[in-house]
Amino acid sequence: MSRAALLVSLLLLAAPGRPGAGSDQDQDHDQEHGSKDPPHSQEKGPGHSHWSYEDREHWYVDYPDCAGTMQSPINIDITKTIFSPQLRPIQLSGYSLPANQKLKLRNNGHTVLLELPDSLAITGGYAQQYRAVQLHLHWGSLSGHGSEHTVNGHRFAAEIHVVHYNTRYDSFKEAMVHPDGLAVLGAFLEVGPRENPYYQEILGHLYKIQEEGEEVLVPGFNIAGLLPANLKLYFHYNGSLTTPPCYQTVKWTVFNQTMLLSHDQMSILVKTLRNDDGKPLQKNYRLVQDLHGRRVLASFQTTLVSARQLPSEGPSSSSFHAGDVLAVLFGVLFAITAMAFLLYIYKHRSQNTRLESPTKSKVIYTAASTENTV
């Protein structure tokens, strides 16, 4: 090999990877956030991953966007949210999949990720349409909760994210660098009294993918069942991916209702998987980020809901619907009418008592038609 060729080879080896340029970091990112290409073959070893949750405070060193001013997740302070009647109900299309359509479920060392076909889409509630690419979960440990977003400082047991990209772009990779490129639907998970059949479609297969890099094909099912039935009540803000490279191109929708899993299901989620170091995959959530003046919009009047009373999906739901508001209004009107009627009766009884007093002469009233005018 000539000196010139050797010099060129050394320069190419030393060149840092750039987003969109096919670097190892970019390929790892694609595996985390949506690319359906097979993982880049390489020898695994302790600490091989380019980022970890243990080092989340230093992500910005390799990924500058992680230190930006529009980062996610955030704490949703209900008292500071802004009601926006322009926020329309989220509408989904193609979310119910037949069992004969197989979906790839994977442990990528950071989370459990289910790849979604591009037939799934958000068709209402956003200015543009967004096509689904994948969903994944964030959780804590046996001793602590692990949702990424919090509400009035309250952290929920776990959180689901369904990731979409704007259909005006040809791919997720192209869309993720544009301000309107991505949309993520998020919902909180809590422990409830019974097993959730939709989440069981995922949790029932985790034992097959315990190690990082393992994957399995699972039957299709109604993906919409993983999200609340009421898609009208939600918070909305502009933010970022919650993992590197933290691109600030996500329009976030965080639903007000929580989804309920059984205690055993939540335990399976927290205990089954292992990360790339062979340790239990737990506490895979990022801490909340500063708002830096961003507005958090709400599709409903949040003054009717307190932080620890976010309604739960199912029979125990306590969300305020339009019918509930009307019922309250009718109740108030009825109470006012009743009070007015009682006050009227009381006044007339007082007048009759005064008229019938011994110091007053009794007056007999007759109808005008029979009154003696002579």
C-alpha positions as CSV (number, residue, x, y, z in Angstrom):
1,M,0.0,0.0,0.0
2,S,1.3,3.5,-0.9
3,R,1.9,6.2,1.7
4,A,-1.0,8.2,0.1
5,A,-3.4,5.3,0.3
6,L,-2.4,4.6,3.9
7,L,-2.9,8.2,4.9
8,V,-6.4,8.3,3.4
9,S,-7.3,5.1,5.2
10,L,-6.2,6.5,8.5
11,L,-8.2,9.7,8.0
12,L,-11.3,7.7,7.2
13,L,-11.0,5.6,10.3
14,A,-10.5,8.7,12.4
15,A,-13.5,10.6,11.0
16,P,-16.4,10.9,13.5
17,G,-19.8,9.6,12.7
18,R,-22.6,12.1,11.9
19,P,-26.3,11.8,12.0
20,G,-27.4,10.7,8.6
21,A,-24.0,9.6,7.6
22,G,-24.2,5.9,8.5
23,S,-22.2,6.1,11.7
24,D,-22.4,3.3,14.3
25,Q,-24.1,5.7,16.7
26,D,-26.7,6.5,14.0
27,Q,-27.3,2.8,13.4
28,D,-27.8,2.2,17.1
29,H,-30.1,5.1,17.2
30,D,-32.2,3.7,14.4
31,Q,-32.6,0.5,16.2
32,E,-33.9,2.4,19.2
33,H,-36.2,4.7,17.5
34,G,-37.7,3.1,14.5
35,S,-35.4,1.6,11.8
36,K,-36.4,-1.9,10.8
37,D,-32.9,-2.8,9.5
38,P,-31.2,-5.7,11.3
39,P,-28.8,-4.6,14.0
40,H,-25.2,-4.0,12.9
41,S,-23.3,-7.2,13.6
42,Q,-20.6,-6.7,16.1
43,E,-19.1,-8.6,19.0
44,K,-21.0,-7.8,22.2
45,G,-19.2,-7.1,25.5
46,P,-19.7,-5.2,28.7
47,G,-20.4,-1.5,28.1
48,H,-20.4,-1.8,24.3
49,S,-23.4,0.4,23.9
50,H,-22.7,4.0,23.1
51,W,-25.1,5.3,25.8
52,S,-26.7,4.0,28.9
53,Y,-29.2,5.3,31.5
54,E,-26.6,5.2,34.2
55,D,-24.7,7.9,32.2
56,R,-27.8,10.0,31.2
57,E,-26.5,13.2,32.7
58,H,-23.6,13.1,30.2
59,W,-25.5,12.2,27.1
60,Y,-24.9,15.8,25.8
61,V,-21.1,15.1,25.4
62,D,-21.7,12.8,22.4
63,Y,-25.2,14.1,21.5
64,P,-25.3,18.0,21.8
65,D,-29.1,18.1,21.3
66,C,-29.5,16.4,24.7
67,A,-28.5,19.8,26.3
68,G,-31.1,21.7,24.2
69,T,-33.9,23.9,25.5
70,M,-36.8,21.7,24.2
71,Q,-36.0,18.4,25.8
72,S,-38.3,15.6,27.0
73,P,-39.7,14.3,29.2
74,I,-41.2,17.1,31.4
75,N,-43.2,17.5,34.5
76,I,-46.8,18.5,33.6
77,D,-47.9,21.2,36.1
78,I,-51.7,21.1,35.8
79,T,-52.1,24.6,37.3
80,K,-49.9,26.0,34.5
81,T,-51.4,24.1,31.5
82,I,-53.4,26.1,28.9
83,F,-56.8,24.9,27.8
84,S,-56.9,24.9,24.0
85,P,-60.3,24.1,22.4
86,Q,-58.4,23.8,19.1
87,L,-57.0,20.5,20.2
88,R,-59.2,17.9,18.6
89,P,-59.6,14.2,19.5
90,I,-56.8,12.0,18.4
91,Q,-57.9,9.7,15.6
92,L,-56.1,6.4,14.7
93,S,-56.3,4.3,11.6
94,G,-55.2,0.8,10.9
95,Y,-54.4,0.0,14.5
96,S,-56.3,-3.3,14.7
97,L,-54.1,-6.0,13.2
98,P,-55.0,-9.6,12.4
99,A,-53.4,-12.4,14.3
100,N,-51.8,-13.7,11.1
101,Q,-49.7,-10.5,10.7
102,K,-46.5,-11.1,12.6
103,L,-44.8,-8.3,14.5
104,K,-41.2,-8.2,15.6
105,L,-40.7,-7.8,19.4
106,R,-37.1,-7.0,20.4
107,N,-35.0,-6.4,23.5
108,N,-32.5,-3.8,22.3
109,G,-30.8,-3.4,25.6
110,H,-32.6,-0.2,26.5
111,T,-36.2,-1.2,26.3
112,V,-38.7,-3.7,24.8
113,L,-39.6,-2.5,21.3
114,L,-42.4,-3.6,19.1
115,E,-42.0,-2.8,15.4
116,L,-45.3,-1.6,13.7
117,P,-46.3,-1.7,10.1
118,D,-46.7,1.5,8.3
119,S,-50.5,0.9,7.8
120,L,-50.9,2.3,11.3
121,A,-51.4,6.1,11.4
122,I,-52.6,9.2,13.2
123,T,-55.3,10.7,10.9
124,G,-56.8,13.2,13.2
125,G,-55.8,15.6,16.0
126,Y,-52.6,16.8,14.2
127,A,-52.2,19.2,11.3
128,Q,-50.5,16.5,9.3
129,Q,-50.8,12.7,9.2
130,Y,-48.2,10.6,11.0
131,R,-47.3,7.0,10.2
132,A,-46.4,4.6,13.0
133,V,-43.0,3.0,13.2
134,Q,-42.7,1.4,16.6
135,L,-43.7,1.4,20.3
136,H,-41.8,0.8,23.4
137,L,-42.1,1.0,27.2
138,H,-40.3,2.8,30.1
139,W,-40.5,1.4,33.7
140,G,-38.8,1.5,37.1
141,S,-38.0,-1.3,39.5
142,L,-39.7,-3.4,42.1
143,S,-39.1,-0.5,44.6
144,G,-39.9,2.5,42.5
145,H,-42.0,3.9,39.6
146,G,-40.5,4.6,36.2
147,S,-42.7,6.7,33.9
148,E,-40.8,9.4,32.0
149,H,-43.3,12.2,32.2
150,T,-44.7,13.2,35.6
151,V,-47.9,15.1,36.6
152,N,-47.5,17.7,39.4
153,G,-44.4,15.8,40.4
154,H,-46.1,12.4,40.5
155,R,-44.3,9.6,38.7
156,F,-46.4,6.7,37.5
157,A,-45.4,3.0,37.4
158,A,-44.6,2.9,33.7
159,E,-45.2,4.6,30.4
160,I,-45.8,3.6,26.8
161,H,-44.7,5.6,23.7
162,V,-46.0,5.0,20.3
163,V,-43.7,6.6,17.8
164,H,-44.8,8.1,14.4
165,Y,-43.2,10.2,11.7
166,N,-44.8,12.8,9.4
167,T,-46.0,11.3,6.1
168,R,-44.7,14.2,4.1
169,Y,-41.2,12.6,4.6
170,D,-40.2,9.3,3.0
171,S,-38.8,7.7,6.1
172,F,-38.4,8.0,9.8
173,K,-34.7,8.7,9.4
174,E,-35.5,11.6,7.1
175,A,-38.3,13.0,9.3
176,M,-36.5,12.9,12.6
177,V,-34.3,15.9,11.9
178,H,-37.3,18.2,10.8
179,P,-39.2,20.3,13.4
180,D,-42.5,18.7,12.4
181,G,-41.0,15.3,11.8
182,L,-42.2,13.2,14.7
183,A,-45.2,12.6,16.8
184,V,-45.3,10.4,19.9
185,L,-48.4,9.2,21.8
186,G,-47.7,8.6,25.4
187,A,-49.8,7.0,28.2
188,F,-49.2,6.2,31.8
189,L,-49.4,2.6,33.2
190,E,-50.5,1.8,36.8
191,V,-51.3,-1.4,38.7
192,G,-54.9,-2.4,38.7
193,P,-57.2,-5.2,39.9
194,R,-57.1,-7.4,36.8
195,E,-54.9,-8.6,33.9
196,N,-54.8,-6.4,30.8
197,P,-55.3,-8.6,27.7
198,Y,-53.8,-6.2,25.3
199,Y,-50.6,-5.7,27.2
200,Q,-50.4,-9.5,27.7
201,E,-49.9,-9.7,23.9
202,I,-46.4,-8.2,24.6
203,L,-45.6,-9.2,28.2
204,G,-46.4,-12.9,27.5
205,H,-43.4,-13.1,25.2
206,L,-40.8,-11.3,27.3
207,Y,-39.3,-14.5,28.6
208,K,-38.3,-15.3,25.0
209,I,-36.2,-12.1,24.7
210,Q,-34.6,-11.8,28.1
211,E,-31.1,-11.1,26.7
212,E,-30.1,-7.9,24.8
213,G,-30.4,-8.4,21.0
214,E,-33.0,-11.2,21.2
215,E,-36.2,-10.9,19.2
216,V,-39.3,-12.9,18.5
217,L,-42.3,-12.7,16.2
218,V,-45.7,-12.2,17.9
219,P,-49.2,-12.3,16.4
220,G,-50.9,-9.1,15.5
221,F,-53.5,-7.6,17.8
222,N,-55.5,-4.4,18.4
223,I,-52.6,-2.0,19.1
224,A,-55.2,0.7,20.0
225,G,-56.0,-1.4,23.1
226,L,-52.6,-0.4,24.6
227,L,-53.9,3.2,24.7
228,P,-56.8,4.8,26.6
229,A,-60.3,4.5,25.1
230,N,-60.8,8.2,25.5
231,L,-58.5,9.9,23.1
232,K,-60.1,13.4,23.6
233,L,-58.3,14.2,26.9
234,Y,-54.6,14.9,26.6
235,F,-51.7,17.2,27.1
236,H,-49.7,18.5,24.2
237,Y,-46.3,20.2,23.9
238,N,-43.2,20.4,21.6
239,G,-40.3,18.4,22.8
240,S,-37.7,15.8,21.9
241,L,-36.8,12.1,21.8
242,T,-36.1,11.0,25.4
243,T,-33.0,9.0,24.4
244,P,-30.0,10.0,22.3
245,P,-29.6,11.7,20.0
246,C,-32.5,13.7,21.7
247,Y,-33.6,15.4,18.5
248,Q,-36.0,18.3,19.3
249,T,-38.5,17.3,16.6
250,V,-41.3,15.6,18.6
251,K,-44.9,16.8,19.0
252,W,-45.9,15.1,22.2
253,T,-49.4,13.9,23.1
254,V,-49.7,12.6,26.7
255,F,-53.1,11.1,27.5
256,N,-54.9,12.0,30.7
257,Q,-56.2,8.5,31.3
258,T,-54.0,5.8,32.7
259,M,-53.9,2.2,31.6
260,L,-54.2,-0.6,34.2
261,L,-52.0,-3.7,34.3
262,S,-52.2,-6.4,37.0
263,H,-49.6,-6.6,39.7
264,D,-48.2,-9.8,38.1
265,Q,-48.0,-8.1,34.7
266,M,-46.1,-5.1,36.1
267,S,-43.8,-7.5,37.9
268,I,-43.0,-9.3,34.6
269,L,-42.3,-6.0,32.9
270,V,-39.9,-4.9,35.6
271,K,-38.1,-8.2,36.3
272,T,-37.8,-10.1,33.0
273,L,-35.4,-8.3,30.6
274,R,-31.6,-7.8,30.9
275,N,-29.5,-4.9,29.5
276,D,-26.4,-5.2,27.3
277,D,-24.3,-5.8,30.5
278,G,-26.4,-8.7,31.5
279,K,-27.9,-6.8,34.4
280,P,-31.7,-6.4,35.0
281,L,-33.1,-3.9,32.6
282,Q,-34.7,-1.5,35.1
283,K,-35.2,2.3,35.6
284,N,-35.0,2.9,31.9
285,Y,-36.4,6.4,32.1
286,R,-34.9,9.9,31.7
287,L,-35.4,12.5,34.4
288,V,-37.7,15.4,33.6
289,Q,-36.2,18.3,31.8
290,D,-36.7,22.1,32.2
291,L,-39.5,23.7,30.2
292,H,-37.5,26.8,29.3
293,G,-40.7,28.8,28.8
294,R,-42.5,26.2,26.7
295,R,-46.3,26.1,26.8
296,V,-48.1,22.9,27.8
297,L,-51.6,22.8,26.2
298,A,-54.5,20.7,27.4
299,S,-57.5,19.6,25.4
300,F,-59.8,19.9,28.5
301,Q,-60.3,22.1,31.5
302,T,-57.7,20.9,33.9
303,T,-59.0,22.7,36.9
304,L,-61.5,19.8,37.3
305,V,-58.6,17.2,37.7
306,S,-56.0,17.0,40.5
307,A,-52.5,15.5,40.0
308,R,-53.1,12.2,41.8
309,Q,-56.6,11.8,40.5
310,L,-55.8,11.3,36.9
311,P,-58.6,9.0,35.7
312,S,-57.8,5.4,35.0
313,E,-58.9,3.3,32.1
314,G,-61.7,0.9,32.8
315,P,-64.6,0.7,35.3
316,S,-62.8,2.8,37.9
317,S,-62.3,5.7,35.5
318,S,-63.0,9.1,37.0
319,S,-62.4,11.3,34.0
320,F,-64.7,14.4,33.6
321,H,-66.7,14.0,30.4
322,A,-69.1,16.5,28.9
323,G,-72.1,14.6,30.4
324,D,-70.6,15.0,33.8
325,V,-70.2,18.8,33.4
326,L,-73.9,19.1,32.2
327,A,-75.0,17.0,35.2
328,V,-73.2,19.4,37.5
329,L,-74.8,22.4,35.8
330,F,-78.3,21.0,36.0
331,G,-77.8,20.1,39.7
332,V,-76.7,23.7,40.4
333,L,-79.7,25.1,38.5
334,F,-82.1,22.8,40.4
335,A,-80.6,23.8,43.7
336,I,-81.1,27.5,42.9
337,T,-84.7,27.0,41.7
338,A,-85.5,25.1,44.9
339,M,-84.0,27.8,47.1
340,A,-86.0,30.5,45.3
341,F,-89.2,28.5,45.7
342,L,-88.6,28.0,49.4
343,L,-87.8,31.7,49.8
344,Y,-91.1,32.6,48.0
345,I,-93.1,30.3,50.3
346,Y,-91.4,31.8,53.4
347,K,-92.1,35.4,52.4
348,H,-95.8,34.7,51.7
349,R,-96.2,32.9,55.0
350,S,-94.7,35.8,56.8
351,Q,-97.1,38.2,55.1
352,N,-100.1,36.1,56.0
353,T,-98.9,35.9,59.6
354,R,-98.7,39.7,59.8
355,L,-102.1,40.2,58.2
356,E,-103.8,37.8,60.7
357,S,-102.3,39.6,63.7
358,P,-104.9,40.6,66.4
359,T,-103.9,44.3,66.0
360,K,-104.9,44.2,62.3
361,S,-108.4,44.0,60.8
362,K,-108.9,40.9,58.7
363,V,-109.3,41.6,54.9
364,I,-111.2,39.2,52.7
365,Y,-110.0,39.2,49.1
366,T,-112.4,38.2,46.3
367,A,-111.9,37.7,42.6
368,A,-112.3,40.9,40.6
369,S,-115.2,39.4,38.6
370,T,-117.4,39.0,41.8
371,E,-116.3,42.0,43.7
372,N,-119.2,44.3,44.9
373,T,-118.5,47.7,43.4
374,V,-121.7,49.4,44.8
